């Protein structure tokens, strides 16, 4: 039977339910209650209609994807899945090995926040696993439904589009999986398959397009970037009376800083940028940012596309060749740090031109803490006495990277730096921090307003644990080291009745505490 | 997507942001503001006009710090802050002010 016309098909798949733009979060009690799912019943998912906007043809074409859903999409999707299985043996293992033990079921913030059973990590993975069984396993080919196999039809594709965009690829579930199944990889594979058949998510694909075309996720051209940095320099000098510089494209500078472009544009992100600049200023080093590499973020990872990820990262290699720095430092950005720490060397390395005495790349928190410990910069904790601070571990930093030279450095270094910047520091529930941290609810390409209900749901567990320490210890500042966390929490906190100013950056605290001027 | 206003069709993106910068005029801005539940005062217009002027020069909306600095010049130091900006545009500068100013929705982690 002939498939319906392609355009209509695409609309069928991505049609969104009416989402409530004014949705609010549930009441904060400080407790995370696991939603009850009635046994033995097929429940229609509460968020089955929560689908992000689909990417427009011109966005898809620019990234090398088909402009709309291809006519033979089922065949094309299965073919792409086969290629991914060949390329990534890990994916096949993850699809084969699940024993449905249930350990992951109540570990995902999107399940905890929505109660939608398809947001149990095992159920989400099952959306792809059934298709894998149908086309790639003997039992699936022979016994079909009895073996848990399922044909990829439009209904299932619609569920893929909905639920693989309710996974923030934070990998919390994989911490609790006895087999270590990485649901993030499954979600990345599903998104890559969808892109490859012409079904892309607008927010991610448009952002990648901006990065490739203009040089950063925001689409801020060098002229605007220069104007913005000069304006921030004026602000710092007016406020602190010290001419702290934000250098751009200085060839031969010792340090190249690569940071998320949100640091130039948004609040509270920019306060951390000011913090980095003050640190470099006071350390007396030569540093620069680059208009070529004016973005640390790389959404190529979110859509599971290695080629795009490499293209996006190549801008940093080009900047290194142009600037010729000795050191490479990365600003506060969660997934960027994952890519920098775990992927850059294979994507754009080796970094032979950099000074081998320093980590390449190095996280800004590690750099600053080292200066503090050596007494090269001095922090006045009293400057932050109005704050009682807690720290939210970013998922990608916590579970997909390290920092510094010791295991667990990604947990201890930011905490040590915060404690060096303020007098009052409180931990949140240890079942929800460090490697067990929750995602902010906006990671992995979900930071888009049309799926606000998904984002509110995903933020619920962290908002509850934050509320608990706000009540018990008077916490009024949650320090972050990720641009997505910062953007997500400033938007979501008011929906839970918490002021947006509670979210801020680690280097925002450093920037307030650092003593500028002549050294003793 | 698109909407009709005063006998003219305006093309928009999925979230109701005007596609063509030149389609914008005060009347359609007032109409978008009304849909957003924002009552436009002189202060609202000054913010919108600055956003458009900046966009025409730099092809992007101004960073929040630049906007607030400009508001300081326009309204004085007591109103040159983010609280006053959110008072004017409760859904935020990017979501509401840019939309009313006929600028595209910002992308990335903002």
Interface residues (C-beta under 8 A of the other chain):
Chain A: X53 X202 X203 X206 X207 X210 X216 X217 X218 X219 X220 X221 X223 X224 X227 X228 X231 X232 X234 X235 X260 X261 X262 X264 X265 X266 X267 X269 X270 X297 X333 X447 X449 X450 X483 X484 X486 X487 X491
Chain B: X14 X15 X58 X59 X60 X62 X63 X64 X65 X66 X69 X82 X92 X94 X95 X106 X107 X108 X109 X110
